[in-house]
Amino acid sequence: MFKLVCALVGIYFFGFFGAFLGYFLGGVVDRSRAYGIGGINPLSSSRRQKVFLETVFILKGKLAKADGHISKHEIAHVEQFIQKLGMPTEYRQNAIALFNQGADPSFDFEPSLREFMAVCGHTHSLRQMLLVYLIVMALSDGRIDSSEERLLIDIARHLGYDETAFRHILDMVLNRSHFAGGQVTSVAALDDAYKAIGVSKESSDQEIKYAYRKLISQYHPDKLIGQGLPKDMIAVATEQAQEVQVAYDLITKNRKQELVT
């Protein structure tokens, strides 16, 4: 019931796109009531969801056109992303319009990022998730070219990350992709596992556990939804968490074997 109210509030303040976001938010609130989870502010959360989604699609468009043309891999990535969201036709059209707006060479994306920072920027997880979504987008054709990298560094700067911090996140995402699917047993993957967690072989067990728990906490679905990430955008966060888990398991298994030998 509450999701219908949120949908009405969303359409009143933000139009059809807001109605869609409000509907998802209301579903979260209804489930929260059903399972006794702590309450959230529906208006502030719907606003964060709206701004997050708009920023994602605008920047995906900007990133796709960074090298001068939009590849079939990038188009397929965006279409798959929309399908994961389960968008009905009218919201799909809105999302595509935002993507095309961002892809326009004359479009200035900085006002969109300033709005994102004003509404979502106080939450580290949302800033990092936005950057992770964009890195995954850039990798959709198997590589990140120099123009995409420059744009990602610029976007990261607007999000409060210097180039060193950006490359740390990029390195973790790149190396986590080696663990997609959940089954990695090769010892040769150990270096990648350390990088995926953001630590090194010289790190102590306590430091590794702390880094692992911090990452898992950042990608926790309930936490991200509560902070304003739309529910159906949790899929990428879940994939990242699974890859972190596989990397951590490989590290701990290797260290236990070293103790035995």
Order of alpha helices (4+ residues) and beta strands (2+ residues): alpha-alpha-alpha-alpha-alpha-alpha-alpha-alpha-alpha-alpha-alpha-alpha-alpha
